[in-house]
Amino acid sequence: MCDIYGGYAGIREKLMEKLRHPYFINYIEEPFIDEEKIALLYGALKSANLHIEQIEHYVVTIMLVQIALDTHERVSNKAGEEANESHKRRQLTVLAGDYYSGLYYYLLSMNRDIVLIRALAEGIKEINEHKIMLYQKAHETMDDIMESVVTIESALLQKTCDHFHLSHWKPFITYVLGKNRLQKECELHAEKQHSPVFQAVQGIMKDQAEVETVINGWMMELRKKENQFLENHTDISEINSVLRDKSKT
């Protein structure tokens, strides 16, 4: 167990080192780091019997892609909300996202990981397509909305699992990250903030009470599947303890 926590902490620190650009630190918010995605990537790649240096390399580079996507989405969400004073900050945030993305390409190209670059590029494409559908409320069914949620949250990790032949991790990643995203959307909705998922569901179901019931039902179903999966895959139980700790912070 100490090995799990020690490995995770070391990777997180290496990621933070890559993110500490002296100019961006002074002008923009710290990038959001999804702790549970780090833990999931670490656990999955560790099970592939990769050397710790390889695990660190891949987790850091893949998380840089995720952070770049999250940073660009943060700018899109705030567009139109801020006055001219914040125009420079928004421009710098866009540049920060590009900077993180460039670091990812650089680190993978140094190792000649062309096949993985292509796989992650496909994941980025899928994420962006589903984000557009979500924000434009282009879904026709509730299942389509749920597919977009899990794709946006898990596509990069799913492509990583495909690349390293870790298909047994894919359902667990879907359950955990889908549930986490829905929890965040519920928090946004409760705080009267913009929730893309709630708005997408409202586009199909007009009754507010029914919308909350549907999303809570999705969360319960994903949590149930997550627990059932863990019962049958005891090899993942250690990383699940890390996930539980991260969800409390």
C-alpha positions in Angstrom: 0.0 0.0 0.0 2.8 2.4 0.8 4.2 1.6 -2.7 0.9 2.8 -4.2 0.8 6.0 -2.3 4.5 6.7 -2.8 4.4 6.1 -6.5 1.3 8.3 -6.9 2.9 11.2 -4.9 6.1 11.1 -6.9 4.2 11.3 -10.2 2.0 14.1 -9.0 5.1 16.1 -8.0 6.7 15.5 -11.4 3.5 16.7 -13.1 3.5 19.9 -10.9 7.1 20.6 -12.0 6.0 20.6 -15.6 3.1 22.9 -14.9 5.0 25.5 -12.9 5.7 28.0 -15.7 6.9 31.2 -14.0 4.9 33.6 -16.2 1.6 31.8 -16.1 1.7 31.3 -12.3 1.6 35.1 -11.9 -1.4 35.8 -14.2 -3.8 32.8 -14.4 -5.4 30.3 -12.0 -3.6 27.2 -11.2 -4.6 24.4 -13.6 -7.1 21.9 -12.4 -5.5 18.5 -11.7 -7.8 15.5 -11.6 -6.2 13.5 -8.8 -8.3 10.4 -9.5 -7.3 10.3 -13.2 -3.6 10.3 -12.0 -4.4 7.4 -9.6 -6.3 5.4 -12.3 -3.5 5.9 -14.9 -0.9 4.9 -12.3 -2.8 1.8 -11.2 -3.5 0.7 -14.8 0.1 1.2 -16.0 1.5 -0.4 -12.9 -0.5 -3.5 -13.6 1.1 -3.6 -17.1 4.5 -4.3 -15.3 6.1 -1.2 -16.7 9.2 0.2 -15.0 8.5 3.1 -12.6 10.3 5.6 -14.9 8.0 4.5 -17.8 4.9 4.9 -15.7 5.9 8.3 -14.6 6.6 9.4 -18.2 3.3 8.2 -19.5 1.1 9.4 -16.6 2.7 12.9 -16.7 2.4 13.2 -20.5 -1.2 12.0 -20.6 -2.2 14.2 -17.8 -0.7 17.2 -19.6 -3.1 16.5 -22.5 -6.0 16.2 -20.0 -5.0 19.5 -18.3 -4.7 21.2 -21.7 -8.3 20.1 -22.6 -9.6 21.2 -19.2 -7.8 24.6 -19.5 -9.3 25.3 -22.9 -12.7 24.3 -21.6 -12.4 26.7 -18.7 -11.8 29.6 -21.1 -14.8 28.6 -23.2 -17.0 28.5 -20.1 -16.0 31.9 -18.9 -16.2 33.6 -22.3 -18.5 36.6 -22.1 -18.6 36.6 -18.3 -15.6 38.8 -17.8 -14.8 42.5 -18.5 -11.9 43.9 -20.6 -9.6 43.7 -17.5 -9.7 40.0 -17.7 -9.2 39.8 -21.5 -5.4 39.3 -21.1 -5.9 36.6 -18.4 -8.2 34.7 -20.8 -5.7 35.0 -23.6 -3.0 33.7 -21.3 -5.1 30.8 -20.2 -5.6 29.8 -23.9 -1.8 30.0 -24.3 -1.3 27.9 -21.2 -3.5 25.2 -22.6 -1.5 25.3 -25.8 1.7 25.2 -23.8 0.6 22.1 -21.8 -0.4 20.4 -25.1 2.9 21.2 -26.7 4.7 19.7 -23.7 2.8 16.5 -24.2 3.8 16.2 -27.9 7.4 17.0 -27.0 7.7 14.4 -24.3 6.1 11.6 -26.3 8.0 12.5 -29.5 11.3 12.3 -27.5 10.5 8.6 -26.9 9.2 8.1 -30.5 5.8 7.1 -29.1 4.1 7.7 -32.5 1.5 5.0 -32.1 0.4 6.3 -28.7 0.3 9.9 -30.0 -2.1 8.7 -32.7 -4.2 6.9 -30.2 -4.4 9.9 -27.9 -5.2 12.2 -30.9 -8.2 10.0 -31.6 -9.2 10.3 -28.0 -8.9 14.1 -28.1 -11.0 14.2 -31.3 -13.8 12.1 -29.6 -13.7 14.3 -26.5 -14.1 17.5 -28.5 -16.9 16.1 -30.6 -18.8 15.1 -27.5 -18.2 18.4 -25.8 -19.7 20.2 -28.8 -22.7 17.9 -28.7 -23.1 18.5 -25.0 -22.8 22.3 -25.1 -25.1 22.5 -28.2 -27.7 20.1 -26.7 -27.5 18.0 -29.8 -28.5 14.7 -28.2 -31.7 12.9 -29.1 -31.8 10.4 -26.3 -30.7 10.2 -22.6 -28.3 7.4 -23.5 -26.6 9.7 -26.0 -26.0 12.2 -23.2 -24.6 9.6 -20.9 -22.3 8.4 -23.7 -21.0 11.9 -24.1 -20.4 12.3 -20.4 -18.3 9.1 -20.1 -16.4 9.8 -23.4 -15.5 13.3 -22.3 -14.2 12.1 -19.0 -12.5 8.8 -19.9 -11.5 8.7 -23.6 -7.8 9.5 -22.9 -7.6 6.8 -20.3 -9.5 4.3 -22.5 -7.1 4.9 -25.4 -4.2 4.4 -23.1 -5.7 1.1 -21.9 -6.1 0.0 -25.5 -2.5 0.9 -26.3 -1.1 -1.1 -23.4 -3.6 -4.0 -23.7 -5.3 -3.2 -20.4 -8.9 -3.8 -21.5 -9.9 -5.2 -18.0 -9.4 -1.7 -16.6 -11.7 0.1 -19.0 -15.1 -0.6 -17.4 -13.8 0.5 -14.0 -12.4 3.7 -15.4 -15.8 4.4 -17.1 -17.7 3.8 -13.9 -15.5 6.0 -11.7 -15.0 8.9 -14.0 -18.6 9.0 -15.2 -19.8 9.0 -11.6 -17.3 11.7 -10.6 -18.4 14.0 -13.5 -22.1 13.6 -12.6 -21.3 14.4 -9.0 -19.6 17.6 -10.1 -22.5 18.5 -12.3 -24.9 18.1 -9.4 -22.7 20.4 -7.3 -22.7 23.0 -10.0 -26.5 22.8 -10.3 -27.0 23.0 -6.6 -24.9 26.2 -6.5 -26.9 27.7 -9.4 -23.9 27.6 -11.7 -23.9 26.5 -15.3 -24.1 22.7 -15.6 -23.8 21.4 -19.2 -25.2 18.0 -18.3 -28.2 19.3 -16.5 -29.0 21.6 -19.4 -28.6 18.8 -21.9 -31.0 16.6 -20.0 -33.4 19.6 -19.6 -33.4 19.8 -23.4 -35.1 16.4 -23.5 -37.0 16.4 -20.2 -38.7 19.7 -19.3 -39.7 18.7 -15.7 -36.9 19.9 -13.3 -37.7 17.2 -10.7 -37.4 14.5 -13.4 -34.0 15.8 -14.5 -32.6 15.5 -11.0 -34.1 12.1 -10.6 -32.5 10.9 -13.9 -29.0 12.2 -13.1 -29.2 10.8 -9.5 -30.3 7.5 -11.0 -27.3 7.5 -13.3 -24.9 8.1 -10.4 -26.4 5.3 -8.4 -26.2 2.9 -11.3 -22.5 3.8 -11.9 -21.7 3.4 -8.2 -23.4 0.0 -8.2 -21.4 -1.2 -11.2 -18.2 0.1 -9.7 -18.8 -1.8 -6.5 -19.7 -5.0 -8.4 -16.6 -4.7 -10.5 -14.4 -4.4 -7.5 -15.9 -7.5 -5.9 -14.8 -9.5 -9.0 -11.4 -7.7 -9.4 -9.6 -7.8 -6.1 -6.3 -6.8 -7.9 -7.7 -3.3 -8.3 -8.8 -2.9 -4.6 -5.5 -1.2 -3.6 -5.8 1.6 -6.1 -9.5 2.0 -5.1 -8.3 3.0 -1.6 -6.3 5.8 -3.2 -9.3 6.9 -5.2 -11.4 7.1 -2.1 -8.8 9.2 -0.3 -8.6 11.6 -3.3 -12.3 12.0 -3.5 -12.3 13.3 0.1 -9.8 16.0 -0.7 
